[in-house]
Amino acid sequence: VQLQASGGGLVEAGGSLRLSCAASRTPFRINRFGWYRQAPGKVRELVAGSRPGGAINYADSVEGRFTISKDAVNTVYLQMNSLRPDDTAVYYCNLNAYWFDLGSIDIWGQGTLVTVSS
């Protein structure tokens, strides 16, 4: 099973982008999902992710600007508004889901680059 991320690109400060991440096979159940990012010279950090019980956790730096969601099938989204230059990073999606033949596995997308110009 693979995750295919898309939607990155170059945008001016204040603009918006929507990232998508689709699993190559529809899981029976999604246990946990999230988006992470890694800026040049920095460690990978959580941007937004689900928690047990359905709550969503956002990094302080994106709270109120970014929204994570998923559809009922196999795709996770990250809507990013009011983008700032310090949002520039490679964004990675993460999915922990259950397939009948695989059990529960944790998989990562290949990363999609977001560049915000000032």
DSSP file with accessible surface (Angstrom, degrees, kcal/mol):
  #  RESIDUE AA STRUCTURE BP1 BP2  ACC     N-H-->O    O-->H-N    N-H-->O    O-->H-N    TCO  KAPPA ALPHA  PHI   PSI    X-CA   Y-CA   Z-CA
    1    1 A V              0   0   55      0, 0.0     2,-0.3     0, 0.0    22,-0.0   0.000 360.0 360.0 360.0 135.9    0.0    0.0    0.0
    2    2 A Q        -     0   0  144    105,-0.1    22,-2.5     2,-0.0     2,-0.5  -0.901 360.0-137.5-125.9 154.8    1.3    3.4   -0.9
    3    3 A L  E     -Ab  23 109A  11    105,-0.5   107,-0.6    -2,-0.3     2,-0.6  -0.955  15.3-158.9-108.9 129.5    0.4    7.0   -0.1
    4    4 A Q  E     -A   22   0A 119     18,-2.5    18,-2.1    -2,-0.5     2,-0.3  -0.934   9.0-163.4-111.9 112.2    0.5    9.5   -2.9
    5    5 A A  E     +A   21   0A   4     -2,-0.6     2,-0.3    16,-0.2    16,-0.2  -0.695  16.6 160.3 -94.8 147.7    0.7   13.1   -1.9
    6    6 A S  E     +A   20   0A  60     14,-2.4    14,-2.6    -2,-0.3   106,-0.1  -0.956  34.9  73.8-153.7 168.1    0.0   16.0   -4.1
    7    7 A G        +     0   0   35      1,-0.3    11,-0.3    -2,-0.3    -1,-0.1   0.310  59.5 130.4 107.5  -6.7   -0.9   19.7   -4.1
    8    8 A G        +     0   0   29     12,-0.1    -1,-0.3     9,-0.1     2,-0.3  -0.186  24.1 117.7 -72.1 170.6    2.4   21.3   -3.1
    9    9 A G  E     -e  114   0B  29    104,-0.8   106,-2.7   103,-0.1     2,-0.5  -0.985  61.8 -48.2 163.1-166.8    3.8   24.2   -5.0
   10   10 A L  E     +e  115   0B 131     -2,-0.3     2,-0.3   104,-0.2   106,-0.2  -0.858  53.9 165.6-102.0 130.2    5.0   27.8   -4.9
   11   11 A V  E     -e  116   0B  24    104,-2.5   106,-2.4    -2,-0.5     2,-0.1  -0.982  34.5-111.7-142.7 151.1    2.6   30.4   -3.4
   12   12 A E  E >   -e  117   0B 146     -2,-0.3     3,-2.3   104,-0.2    71,-0.2  -0.485  50.9 -82.0 -79.3 154.1    2.9   34.0   -2.2
   13   13 A A  T 3  S+     0   0   49    104,-2.4    71,-0.2     1,-0.3    -1,-0.1  -0.295 120.1  29.8 -54.0 137.1    2.6   34.8    1.4
   14   14 A G  T 3  S+     0   0   54     69,-3.4    68,-0.6     1,-0.3    -1,-0.3   0.235  99.3 115.1  92.7 -11.4   -1.1   35.1    2.4
   15   15 A G    <   -     0   0   23     -3,-2.3    68,-2.4    68,-0.2     2,-0.3  -0.084  57.7-122.4 -83.3-174.6   -2.1   32.6   -0.2
   16   16 A S        -     0   0   60     65,-0.2     2,-0.3    66,-0.2    65,-0.2  -0.930  20.4-178.8-132.8 152.5   -3.6   29.1    0.1
   17   17 A L  E     - C   0  80A  34     63,-2.2    63,-3.3    -2,-0.3     2,-0.5  -0.980  15.7-146.9-143.5 153.3   -2.9   25.6   -0.9
   18   18 A R  E     - C   0  79A 126     -2,-0.3     2,-0.3   -11,-0.3    61,-0.2  -0.978  13.7-158.8-124.3 118.1   -4.7   22.3   -0.4
   19   19 A L  E     - C   0  78A   0     59,-2.8    59,-2.2    -2,-0.5     2,-0.3  -0.724   7.2-165.0 -92.9 144.7   -2.6   19.1    0.0
   20   20 A S  E     -AC   6  77A  28    -14,-2.6   -14,-2.4    -2,-0.3     2,-0.3  -0.935   8.9-171.3-127.0 152.5   -4.1   15.7   -0.7
   21   21 A a  E     -AC   5  76A   2     55,-1.7    55,-2.8    -2,-0.3     2,-0.4  -0.908   9.1-172.0-146.8 113.3   -2.9   12.3    0.2
   22   22 A A  E     -AC   4  75A  33    -18,-2.1   -18,-2.5    -2,-0.3     2,-0.3  -0.900  19.3-133.0-114.8 135.1   -4.5    9.2   -1.2
   23   23 A A  E     -A    3   0A   3     51,-2.4   -20,-0.2    -2,-0.4    -2,-0.0  -0.616  16.4-133.6 -80.1 142.6   -3.9    5.5   -0.3
   24   24 A S  S    S+     0   0   77    -22,-2.5     2,-0.4    -2,-0.3    -1,-0.1   0.707  94.9  36.7 -71.7 -19.1   -3.5    3.2   -3.2
   25   25 A R  S    S-     0   0  100    -23,-0.3    -1,-0.1    49,-0.1    -2,-0.0  -0.999  91.6-115.5-132.4 137.8   -5.9    0.7   -1.6
   26   26 A T        -     0   0   81     -2,-0.4    48,-0.1     1,-0.1     2,-0.1  -0.553  34.6-138.0 -71.9 124.3   -9.0    1.6    0.4
   27   27 A P        -     0   0   13      0, 0.0    72,-0.2     0, 0.0     3,-0.2  -0.401  12.0-128.9 -78.9 160.0   -8.5    0.5    4.1
   28   28 A F  S    S+     0   0  125     70,-2.5     2,-0.3     1,-0.3    71,-0.2   0.881  94.3   3.6 -70.0 -36.0  -11.2   -1.1    6.1
   29   29 A R  E     -F   98   0B 111     69,-1.5    69,-3.1    -3,-0.0     2,-0.6  -0.994  63.6-139.5-152.2 137.1  -10.6    1.4    8.9
   30   30 A I  E     +F   97   0B  34     -2,-0.3    67,-0.3    67,-0.2     3,-0.1  -0.898  19.6 179.8 -95.8 119.1   -8.4    4.5    9.3
   31   31 A N  E     -     0   0B  63     65,-2.4     2,-0.3    -2,-0.6    66,-0.2   0.846  65.7  -6.3 -85.3 -38.7   -7.0    4.5   12.9
   32   32 A R  E     -F   96   0B 104     64,-2.1    64,-3.0    20,-0.1    -1,-0.3  -0.986  60.7-175.7-159.1 144.8   -5.0    7.7   12.8
   33   33 A F  E     +F   95   0B  22     -2,-0.3    17,-2.9    62,-0.2     2,-0.3  -0.987  12.6 152.4-145.9 155.1   -4.0   10.3   10.2
   34   34 A G  E     -FG  94  49B   2     60,-2.2    60,-2.6    -2,-0.3     2,-0.4  -0.992  33.6-122.4-170.8 167.3   -1.8   13.3   10.1
   35   35 A W  E     -FG  93  48B   0     13,-3.0    12,-2.8    -2,-0.3    13,-1.8  -0.987  25.9-178.3-122.6 137.2    0.5   15.7    8.2
   36   36 A Y  E     -FG  92  46B  61     56,-3.2    56,-3.0    -2,-0.4     2,-0.3  -0.832   7.3-157.0-123.9 165.4    4.1   16.5    9.2
   37   37 A R  E     -FG  91  45B  11      8,-2.5     8,-2.9    -2,-0.3     2,-0.4  -0.991   8.2-159.2-145.1 155.4    6.6   18.9    7.7
   38   38 A Q  E     -F   90   0B  73     52,-2.3    52,-2.2    -2,-0.3     6,-0.2  -0.951  10.4-161.6-136.9 113.9   10.3   19.2    7.5
   39   39 A A    >   -     0   0   23      4,-0.4     3,-2.4    -2,-0.4    50,-0.1  -0.545  45.2 -74.2 -87.4 158.3   12.0   22.5    6.8
   40   40 A P  T 3  S+     0   0  115      0, 0.0    -1,-0.1     0, 0.0     3,-0.1  -0.271 119.2   5.3 -55.2 127.7   15.6   22.8    5.6
   41   41 A G  T 3  S+     0   0   91      1,-0.2     2,-0.3    -3,-0.1    -2,-0.0   0.537 113.7 100.9  78.0   5.7   18.0   22.1    8.5
   42   42 A K  S <  S-     0   0  146     -3,-2.4    -1,-0.2     1,-0.0     2,-0.1  -0.806  74.4-104.2-122.2 163.5   15.1   21.3   10.9
   43   43 A V        -     0   0  122     -2,-0.3    -4,-0.4     1,-0.1     2,-0.2  -0.445  47.5 -90.2 -80.8 158.9   13.6   18.1   12.3
   44   44 A R        -     0   0   94     -6,-0.2     2,-0.3    -2,-0.1    -6,-0.2  -0.476  50.9-168.5 -68.0 137.3   10.3   16.8   11.1
   45   45 A E  E     -G   37   0B  83     -8,-2.9    -8,-2.5    -2,-0.2     2,-0.3  -0.934  26.0-103.5-130.8 153.1    7.4   18.2   13.1
   46   46 A L  E     +G   36   0B  54     -2,-0.3   -10,-0.3   -10,-0.2     3,-0.1  -0.578  30.8 177.3 -73.0 130.7    3.7   17.4   13.4
   47   47 A V  E     -     0   0B   0    -12,-2.8    12,-2.5     1,-0.4     2,-0.3   0.837  69.2 -20.4 -95.3 -51.2    1.5   19.9   11.6
   48   48 A A  E     +GH  35  58B   0    -13,-1.8   -13,-3.0    10,-0.2    -1,-0.4  -0.969  68.6 165.1-159.0 143.7   -1.9   18.4   12.4
   49   49 A G  E     -GH  34  57B   7      8,-2.2     8,-3.4    -2,-0.3   -15,-0.2  -0.994  33.7-105.2-162.1 155.1   -3.1   14.9   13.4
   50   50 A S  E     - H   0  56B  17    -17,-2.9     6,-0.2    -2,-0.3     5,-0.1  -0.471  30.0-156.0 -80.4 156.2   -5.9   12.9   14.7
   51   51 A R    >   -     0   0  133      4,-2.7     3,-2.2    -2,-0.2     4,-0.2  -0.869  37.8 -74.5-124.9 160.1   -6.0   11.7   18.3
   52   52 A P  T 3  S+     0   0  130      0, 0.0     3,-0.4     0, 0.0   -20,-0.1  -0.298 121.4  33.6 -53.4 135.7   -7.9    8.8   19.8
   53   53 A G  T 3  S-     0   0   90      1,-0.2    -3,-0.0    -3,-0.0     0, 0.0   0.322 128.3 -80.8  96.0  -7.9  -11.6    9.7   20.2
   54   54 A G  S <  S+     0   0   60     -3,-2.2    -1,-0.2     1,-0.3   -22,-0.0   0.358  84.6 139.6  99.7  -7.1  -11.6   11.8   17.0
   55   55 A A        -     0   0   42     -3,-0.4    -4,-2.7    -4,-0.2     2,-0.4  -0.312  44.8-133.3 -69.4 158.6  -10.1   15.0   18.3
   56   56 A I  E     -H   50   0B  57     -6,-0.2     2,-0.5    -8,-0.0    -6,-0.2  -0.938  10.6-153.5-116.1 137.5   -7.6   16.9   16.1
   57   57 A N  E     -H   49   0B  68     -8,-3.4    -8,-2.2    -2,-0.4     2,-0.4  -0.928  12.4-170.3-112.0 130.4   -4.3   18.3   17.3
   58   58 A Y  E     -H   48   0B  36     -2,-0.5   -10,-0.2   -10,-0.2     2,-0.1  -0.920  28.5-110.2-117.2 145.3   -2.6   21.2   15.5
   59   59 A A    >>  -     0   0   21    -12,-2.5     3,-1.7    -2,-0.4     4,-1.2  -0.440  33.0-118.9 -64.0 145.4    0.8   22.7   15.9
   60   60 A D  T 34 S+     0   0  155      1,-0.3     3,-0.4     2,-0.2    -1,-0.1   0.862 111.8  60.7 -56.3 -35.2    0.6   26.1   17.6
   61   61 A S  T 34 S+     0   0   43      1,-0.2    -1,-0.3     3,-0.0   -14,-0.1   0.683 114.0  33.4 -70.9 -16.9    2.2   27.8   14.6
   62   62 A V  T X> S+     0   0    0     -3,-1.7     3,-2.5   -15,-0.2     4,-2.1   0.475  82.4 129.4-116.0  -5.5   -0.7   26.6   12.2
   63   63 A E  T 3< S+     0   0  115     -4,-1.2     4,-0.1    -3,-0.4   -15,-0.0  -0.261  81.9  12.7 -54.6 129.8   -3.7   26.8   14.6
   64   64 A G  T 34 S+     0   0   77      2,-0.4    -1,-0.3     1,-0.1     3,-0.1   0.292 125.3  62.2  86.9 -11.8   -6.5   28.7   13.0
   65   65 A R  T <4 S+     0   0   28     -3,-2.5    16,-2.0     1,-0.2     2,-0.3   0.703  96.9  52.0-113.0 -33.7   -4.8   28.7    9.5
   66   66 A F  E  <  -D   80   0A   3     -4,-2.1    -2,-0.4    14,-0.2     2,-0.4  -0.829  59.7-167.0-109.2 148.6   -4.6   25.0    8.6
   67   67 A T  E     -D   79   0A  73     12,-2.4    12,-3.1    -2,-0.3     2,-0.3  -0.991   5.4-157.5-136.5 126.5   -7.4   22.4    8.6
   68   68 A I  E     +D   78   0A   9     -2,-0.4     2,-0.3    10,-0.2    10,-0.2  -0.785  24.1 154.6 -99.7 144.4   -6.9   18.7    8.3
   69   69 A S  E     -D   77   0A  50      8,-1.8     8,-3.2    -2,-0.3     2,-0.3  -0.958  24.3-150.2-155.5 171.0   -9.7   16.4    7.1
   70   70 A K  E     -D   76   0A  92     -2,-0.3     6,-0.2     6,-0.3     2,-0.1  -0.983  15.9-126.8-144.7 155.4  -10.3   13.1    5.4
   71   71 A D        -     0   0   47      4,-2.5     6,-0.0    -2,-0.3    -2,-0.0  -0.304  37.3 -98.8 -91.8-175.9  -13.0   11.7    3.2
   72   72 A A  S    S+     0   0  106     -2,-0.1    -1,-0.1     2,-0.1    -2,-0.0   0.504 110.5  40.1 -82.6  -0.3  -14.9    8.5    3.8
   73   73 A V  S    S-     0   0   71      2,-0.1    -1,-0.0   -47,-0.0    -3,-0.0   0.785 123.7 -46.8-114.3 -78.9  -12.7    6.4    1.5
   74   74 A N  S    S+     0   0   33    -48,-0.1   -51,-2.4     1,-0.0     2,-0.4   0.268  91.7 100.8-153.1  16.6   -9.0    6.8    1.4
   75   75 A T  E     -C   22   0A  16    -53,-0.2    -4,-2.5   -72,-0.0     2,-0.4  -0.942  42.0-164.2-124.0 136.7   -7.8   10.4    1.1
   76   76 A V  E     -CD  21  70A   6    -55,-2.8   -55,-1.7    -2,-0.4     2,-0.3  -0.911  14.3-161.9-113.8 141.9   -6.5   12.9    3.7
   77   77 A Y  E     -CD  20  69A  44     -8,-3.2    -8,-1.8    -2,-0.4     2,-0.4  -0.856  15.6-161.4-122.9 156.4   -6.4   16.6    3.1
   78   78 A L  E     -CD  19  68A   0    -59,-2.2   -59,-2.8    -2,-0.3     2,-0.6  -0.909  10.3-161.3-136.4 107.8   -4.6   19.6    4.5
   79   79 A Q  E     -CD  18  67A  61    -12,-3.1   -12,-2.4    -2,-0.4     2,-0.5  -0.820  11.1-166.6 -87.1 122.6   -6.1   23.0    3.7
   80   80 A M  E     +CD  17  66A   0    -63,-3.3   -63,-2.2    -2,-0.6     2,-0.3  -0.952  10.3 174.3-118.7 115.9   -3.5   25.7    4.3
   81   81 A N        +     0   0   59    -16,-2.0   -65,-0.2    -2,-0.5   -66,-0.2  -0.771  60.0  22.7-115.3 163.2   -4.6   29.4    4.4
   82   82 A S  S    S-     0   0   70    -68,-0.6    -1,-0.2    -2,-0.3   -66,-0.2   0.904  84.5-160.4  49.5  48.3   -2.8   32.6    5.2
   83   83 A L        -     0   0    2    -68,-2.4   -69,-3.4    -3,-0.2   -68,-0.2  -0.262   7.7-160.2 -64.5 147.0    0.5   30.9    4.3
   84   84 A R    >   -     0   0   94    -71,-0.2     3,-2.4   -70,-0.1     4,-0.2  -0.864  32.5-108.1-124.3 157.9    3.7   32.4    5.6
   85   85 A P  G >  S+     0   0   60      0, 0.0     3,-1.8     0, 0.0    31,-0.4   0.839 117.5  62.3 -56.0 -32.1    7.3   32.1    4.5
   86   86 A D  G 3  S+     0   0  100      1,-0.3   -47,-0.1   -47,-0.0    -3,-0.0   0.487  89.1  70.6 -76.7   0.8    8.1   30.0    7.6
   87   87 A D  G <  S+     0   0    0     -3,-2.4    -1,-0.3    29,-0.1     2,-0.2   0.511  70.3 121.3 -84.7  -6.2    5.6   27.4    6.4
   88   88 A T    <   +     0   0   37     -3,-1.8     2,-0.3    -4,-0.2    27,-0.2  -0.408  40.3 106.7 -61.2 124.6    8.0   26.5    3.6
   89   89 A A  E    S- I   0 114B   2     25,-2.0    25,-2.9    -2,-0.2     2,-0.6  -0.965  75.4 -80.7-177.9 170.7    8.9   22.8    4.0
   90   90 A V  E     -FI  38 113B  42    -52,-2.2   -52,-2.3    -2,-0.3     2,-0.5  -0.864  48.0-146.6 -89.8 127.5    8.4   19.4    2.6
   91   91 A Y  E     -FI  37 112B   0     21,-3.1    21,-2.3    -2,-0.6     2,-0.4  -0.845  13.8-167.4-102.9 133.1    5.0   18.1    3.8
   92   92 A Y  E     -F   36   0B  43    -56,-3.0   -56,-3.2    -2,-0.5     2,-0.3  -0.951  10.0-145.5-120.9 135.4    4.5   14.4    4.5
   93   93 A a  E     -F   35   0B   1     -2,-0.4    16,-2.4   -58,-0.2     2,-0.4  -0.719  13.2-162.1 -95.8 152.3    1.2   12.6    5.1
   94   94 A N  E     -FJ  34 108B   7    -60,-2.6   -60,-2.2    -2,-0.3     2,-0.4  -0.998   6.8-175.6-136.2 136.8    1.0    9.7    7.5
   95   95 A L  E     -FJ  33 107B   3     12,-2.6    12,-3.0    -2,-0.4     2,-0.5  -0.998  13.3-169.7-137.7 130.1   -1.7    7.1    7.8
   96   96 A N  E     +FJ  32 106B  25    -64,-3.0   -65,-2.4    -2,-0.4   -64,-2.1  -0.985  34.1 151.0-115.1 115.1   -2.3    4.3   10.2
   97   97 A A  E     -FJ  30 105B   0      8,-2.1     8,-2.4    -2,-0.5     2,-0.5  -0.912  41.5-114.8-144.6 167.8   -5.0    2.1    8.9
   98   98 A Y  E     -FJ  29 104B  65    -69,-3.1   -70,-2.5    -2,-0.3   -69,-1.5  -0.927  22.7-179.6-114.3 127.3   -6.3   -1.5    8.9
   99   99 A W  E >>  - J   0 103B   4      4,-2.1     4,-3.1    -2,-0.5     3,-0.9  -0.967  32.8-127.6-118.3 142.7   -6.5   -3.8    5.8
  100  100 A F  T 34 S+     0   0  146     -2,-0.4    -1,-0.1     1,-0.3     4,-0.1   0.879 110.0  39.1 -58.6 -37.1   -7.9   -7.3    6.2
  101  101 A D  T 34 S+     0   0  101      1,-0.1    -1,-0.3     2,-0.1    -3,-0.0   0.606 127.2  33.7 -90.6 -10.6   -4.9   -8.9    4.6
  102  102 A L  T <4 S-     0   0   76     -3,-0.9    -2,-0.2     1,-0.2    -1,-0.1   0.586  91.4-144.4-116.4 -17.6   -2.3   -6.6    6.2
  103  103 A G  E  <  -J   99   0B  21     -4,-3.1    -4,-2.1     2,-0.1     2,-0.5  -0.426  59.4 -22.9  76.0-160.4   -3.6   -5.8    9.6
  104  104 A S  E    S+J   98   0B  64     -6,-0.2     2,-0.3    -2,-0.1    -6,-0.2  -0.741  74.7 172.4 -87.5 124.8   -2.9   -2.3   10.9
  105  105 A I  E     -J   97   0B  52     -8,-2.4    -8,-2.1    -2,-0.5     2,-0.5  -0.942  29.1-133.1-132.0 157.5    0.1   -0.7    9.3
  106  106 A D  E     +J   96   0B  66     -2,-0.3     2,-0.3   -10,-0.2   -10,-0.2  -0.938  30.8 178.1-111.1 123.0    1.7    2.8    9.4
  107  107 A I  E     -J   95   0B  24    -12,-3.0   -12,-2.6    -2,-0.5     2,-0.4  -0.921  15.8-148.9-131.0 154.1    2.6    4.3    6.1
  108  108 A W  E     -J   94   0B 101     -2,-0.3  -105,-0.5   -14,-0.2   -14,-0.2  -0.923  16.1-126.1-121.0 144.1    4.1    7.6    4.9
  109  109 A G  B     -b    3   0A   8    -16,-2.4  -105,-0.2    -2,-0.4     3,-0.1  -0.307  33.0-106.5 -75.5 173.0    3.6    9.6    1.7
  110  110 A Q        -     0   0   98   -107,-0.6   -18,-0.1     1,-0.1    -1,-0.1   0.585  61.2-106.0 -82.6  -8.4    6.6   10.6   -0.4
  111  111 A G        -     0   0   14    -18,-0.1     2,-0.4     1,-0.1   -19,-0.2   0.224  24.2-136.6  94.8 140.7    6.5   14.3    0.6
  112  112 A T  E     - I   0  91B  21    -21,-2.3   -21,-3.1  -106,-0.1     2,-0.4  -1.000  20.9-123.8-135.6 132.4    5.3   17.3   -1.3
  113  113 A L  E     - I   0  90B  96     -2,-0.4  -104,-0.8   -23,-0.2     2,-0.5  -0.628  21.3-170.0 -84.0 129.7    7.2   20.6   -1.4
  114  114 A V  E     -eI   9  89B   0    -25,-2.9   -25,-2.0    -2,-0.4     2,-0.5  -0.981   4.6-174.9-116.0 123.4    5.5   23.8   -0.3
  115  115 A T  E     -e   10   0B  48   -106,-2.7  -104,-2.5    -2,-0.5     2,-0.6  -0.984   5.1-166.6-122.1 123.6    7.4   27.1   -0.9
  116  116 A V  E     -e   11   0B   7     -2,-0.5     2,-0.3   -31,-0.4  -104,-0.2  -0.949  10.0-153.4-113.2 119.3    5.9   30.4    0.3
  117  117 A S  E      e   12   0B  44   -106,-2.4  -104,-2.4    -2,-0.6    -2,-0.0  -0.641 360.0 360.0 -92.5 148.7    7.5   33.5   -1.0
  118  118 A S              0   0  140     -2,-0.3    -1,-0.1  -106,-0.2   -34,-0.0  -0.344 360.0 360.0 -89.1 360.0    7.5   36.8    0.8
